[in-house]
């Protein structure tokens, strides 16, 4: 589905025989330290999200005490995960550099920053901390006979599988056709353990034509779940190419998912429906916290590259949250920029149009501006439509578009409530 596309980097793979002196230097302290984390940027993003989120939880909706308690415990362990991730990324960066897992930032080629070795595949740190946090959370929320425990662990197994396959991709640099299969394999634990309903509510305007209000899809629903996992993982991977874009879009979508879940919990009286959305929150809050920690190093100018490990992990986590939270339609609207980017990319990915290895904009080292190419990506489309821009400015513009699409989704749901479903 996606051509190989790292986070603005051309990576030297570990398949070539490395120089022993580079792999195991006698004095590791000679390696240049990575740039410090950009906490001011992360604090601004956190405040923009946390204020409305906490308002909805504590003031706007009357949420059951036990459910609210579980959500806040999840938030607390997520914050701990954020702090651990921030501390672990600089440590892990040294180790991946020693194994020659690094890249050069193509969008800074010709400048001093373009010759710096940037640690690659730091998404592995985020994935590991996420798994530890979500596993430990079970102690505070689930009992041994909980109906949700099996699906919760199946979800974590799928995410863990995707982290492993993503890291394998970073190391082995597999062809894009193989990438299409990887999420399908990773989704198997979830699909096999899924015990929820396989029926859908027919939109009210179509009921007279279908003759049913609820339609049971059976195995077709599970096939749809698998395809959704494939799309989410690969769509994050191909909507990339500039500093902070992969993690930034994940953070915005994760914030939208959390707000949507709280709104559904507050508006519903069905305990099972509430628990499904709470289940989604338990997965997305740790994703958001650990992603913010990674963004503090990946924001322009990037100190680390996230690699396919992170994009696969983030996409699978959000797909699992949408599937088990039963809001896959809403999730796809949150992914509107990714859907558009996929449609733009389809001619090249299908081989109808020549597809270069890196479908990146052209960088002018003298002006520091990016110019859009004719490659079918949203990044290049924005540059062609809005003119030459700096990398940071372009990333902010794309993330604002992502936020607008998420806001449009909430507006659309409000307008269609009572008429569509």
N, C-alpha and C positions, 0 to 999 in steps of 0.2 A: 504493500500500500504506500510505503514511503521510501523515497531514495535516502541514502545515508546522509544525514544532516546533523552535524554536531552543533553545539551552542557556540556559533561563530568561531570555530576552531578547525584547523587541519591537524589531526592527531597522529603522532608517531606511535604505531602499534607495537605491542610487545612481541609480535611474531618474529620480527627480525632479531638476530643475535645481538644482545646489548653488550656494551663495553662494561666489563666487570668493575672498572673503576667508577663508572657512573652509577651502576646498580647498587654497589655497596661502598660508598665513599668512606675513606678513613676518618674523615672529620665531618659528620653530618651537619654540624652547626654552620658550615660554610654556605648552605643553601639559603638563598634570600628569603626572608619571611614574607608571607602574603600580607596584603593590605589589611588594615584593621576593619572590623565590622562596622557597617553604616547604621548605627543604632538610631540616629535622629530620623532617618527615612522610615525605619521600621516603626518607630514610636508614632509618627504621623499616621501611617497606614492603620496601625492598631487602634488608635483613637477614633478614626473615621468609622471603623466597623464596630468596636466594642460599645460605644455609647448607644446606638440604636438597638444593638443586640441585647444588652443588659436592660435597657428600658422595656423591651418587649417581654423579657423574662420576669422582671420584678414588678412592673407597674401596669403594663397594658393588658396582659392576659393573666387569668387566674389559673396557674398551673399547679397540679397536685404536688403536695410537699415532697413525697418520695421521689417523684419524677424530677422535680426541680433539684432535689438533693443529688441525684445521680448525674444530672447534667453538670452541676457545679463541681462535683468530684472529678468528672472527666475533664473539665476545664482546668482544674488545679493540677492534675497529673500532666496535662498537655503543656502547661506553663513550665513545669519541671523538665519536660521533654525539650522545650525551647532552649532552656539554659544549658542542658547537656549537649544539645546539638551545636550551640554556639561555641562551646569549649572543645568539642570533638573535631570540628572541621579543620582548624589549623593543624591539629595533631595528625589527622588522616592525610592532609595535604602533603606533609613531608614524606609519608610512606609511598603514596602514589607517584610522587616525583622520583623517588629512588627506583621505582619499577618502570620508569619511562612512560608512565601514563600521564602525558601532558599534551597541551596543544598551544598553538599560536593564534592570536586573535586576528582573523583575516580582515575584519572591519577596522583595524588599526595598522594595517600593513604599510610600511614606509615611515612609521613614527617610532619613537623609543618604546612605547607600550606594545607595539607589534612584534617586538623581538623577545618579549618576556615569556618564559615557560609558565603556562598557567595550568595548575593541577586539574586533571580531568576526572570525571565519574564520581564526583563528590556526592551524588545522589545516594550512593550506598550508605553513607552515614545517616542521612535522613530516614532511609528505609529501615535501617536497623533500630534506630531510636524509636521510630514509630511503632515497630513491632513490640519492642520491650514495653513501651507505655500502654499500648492497647491490651497486651496480655496481662500486665499487672492490674489493669482496671477491672478485669474479671473478678478479682478478689473482693472488690468493694460493691459490685453490682449484681453478679449472677450467682445463683445457687446451683448445686450439683444437678438438681432436677429441672432446671430452667428450660423451657421450651425453646428459648432463643440461643442457648449456649452452643448447640450443634451448628446452627447457621452462622453464628458469630465466629466460631473457630474455622468453619469452612471459608468464610470471607477472608480471614487472616491467612489461611493456607494459600488461597488464590493470590493475595497480595504478595506474600512471601515468595511464591513461585515466580511472580512477575519481576520482583526485584532480582532474583537469581538470573532469570533469562535476560533481563536488561543488562546486568553486569557482564554476562557472557557476550552479549552483543557488543558492548564497549571494548572488550578485550579482543574478540575474534573478528569484529567488523563484518557481520553476516550480511548477505544480500537483502535488498528490501523485500523481495518475494517471501523470504523466510520470516521477515518481521510480521507478515500477515498471519502466519501460523502461530507465532509465539503466544499472543494473547488468548487464542483459542485453547491452547494447552493449559495455560495458567488458569483459565476460567473453569476447568473441569471440576476441581474440588467443590466449588460453589454450586455448579449445575447439578452435580450428583447428590449434594446434601440438601438442596432446596426443597422445602416441604410446604411452601406457601401456596397460595392460590395461583392458578394459571388462567384465570378468566379476566376479561376486560369489560369495562362499562362502555356500551355503545353510545356515542354522542347523540343527544336528544334529536337533533335535526335528521339523523339517519335512522332512528328507530322505526318510523313507518315503512321504510324501504327494506330494512333487515328483518323486521318482525320480532326482534329480541331486544331486551334492555341490557342483558348480560350474556356474553359469549365466552364459552370455555374453549381455549385454544389448545390445551394439552401440550404435546411436545413442541408445537410451533412456538409457544411462548418461551420455552427454554432455548430454542434456537435463536429467537429474538434477543434473549438475554446474552447469549454468546456473541452475537453480532454487535450488540451495543458495547460489550467489553472490548471487542476488536477495534471498533471505531474510536472510542474514547482514548485508548492507549496510543493509537497511531496518530490521532488528530492533534494531540498535544505535541507529539514528536515532530510532525512536519510543520507546525506553526511555530517556527523557531528561527534562529539565525542572528539575533542581536542580544546584547547583554540584558539580562533580567526578564526577557519576554516569557520564557517557559515557566519560570517560577511565578512571575507576576500574574499571568493569566490564571494559574492554578489558585493563587491566593484570592483573586476576585471571585472566581467561580465557587470556591469553598465558602467564602463569606455569604454569597447569595444562597447557597444550599442551606447553610445554618439558619439564616433568617427565614427562609421558606419553611424549614422544619418547625421552627418555633411558632410561626403563624398557623401552621396546620395543627399543631398540638393545642394551641390556645383556642382554635375555632371548633375543635371536634369534641364530641362526648363519648366516642367509641374507644374503650381502653386498648383494644388490639391495634387500632389505627394510630393511636398516640404512641404506643410502644414501637411500632414500625419506624416512625419518624425519629423517635429518641434513639433507636438503633443506629440510624444514619448519623445522628449527632455524635454518638460515641466514636465513630470512625473519622468523621470530618474534622472535629476539633483538634485531635492530635496531628492530622495532616496539615491543618492551617498553621499550628504552632511551629512544627518542625520546618515547614516551608518558609515561614517568616525568618527563621534562623538562617536558612540557606540563602534567602534573598538578601540578607544583610551583607553577605560576601559576594553574591552574584550580581547585585545591582551595579550599574555603570559607574566607574570602570570595574569590570569583573575581576575578583581575586581568584575565583575558582569557576570551573565549568561543571554543569550538572550531569552531563552525559545522558545516554539513553536510559540508564538505570533510573534516573529520577522521572523522566517523562513517562516511561512505562508504569512505574510505581504510582505516580499521581493520577494518571488516566484510569488505571485499574481500580484504585481506591474510590474515586468519584463514581465510576460505573457501578461498583458494588454497593455504594451508598444509595445510588438512585434505584437500583434493582430491588434491594431489600427494603428500601423505604417506599417503594411503589409510586415513584414519581418520575419515571423514565421519560415521559413526554416533556415535562418541565425541564428535566436535565438537558434534553436535546436543544431546547430554546436557549438555555444558559450557554450551550456550546455553539451558538449561532455563528460567531466568527470562525470557529474551527470548521463548521460545516461549509461556510463560504470558501475558506482556504482550501478545503479538500476538493470542492467543485472546480476551483481555479487550477488546482494541481493535477486533476484527473487526466487531461490530455498528455501531460508529461509522464505521469506515473504509469499510464497505460501504454506508453511507447509510441503514441501517435505523433508526438513532438519530441525532438531531442531533449534529453534531460541530463544536465551536468551534475556532477557530484555535489557541488555546493551551489544552491540556487540563491545566492546572496546578492545584495546590491553592490554597486561599484563604489569604492571608497577613494576620495581625493585627499591625499595626505597634506596637501597645501592648505586647503580650506577646512578640512576636517568634516566634510559633508558627505552624505551618502546619496547616490543617484540610482533610481530604480532601473532594473533591466526588464526584458520582455518575459522573464520567467513567470510562471503562473503561481505566484504566492501573494498572500495578502500584504506582506511586507513590501514587495515591489509595487503592488497596486496602489498602496497608500503614497508611496514616493512618486509614482507617475501622476497621481491625482492632485496631491498637495505640494509637490515640488521637493527640491533637495532639502534635506534636514540632517541635523546631527543625530548620532545614534541614540543618545539619551532622549532627545525630543521625539524621535520616531517611536521609541518604546513607550513613552508616556501617552502619545497619541493613540497607539494601538490598545493600550490598557484602558484608556478612557472609552474607546469604542466597545471594549469588552464589558465595561461597567454599564454603558448605555444599553447594550443588548440584554444584560441581566435585569436592568430596571424596566425595559420594555416587556420582559417576560412577566414581571409582577403586574404591570398595567394590563397586559393581555388577559391574565388570569382573572383580574378584577372585573374586566369588561365582559368576559364570557361566563362568569359564574352565574349559574341558574339557567343559562340558555344552552351552553354547550354540553355540560354534564351536571 
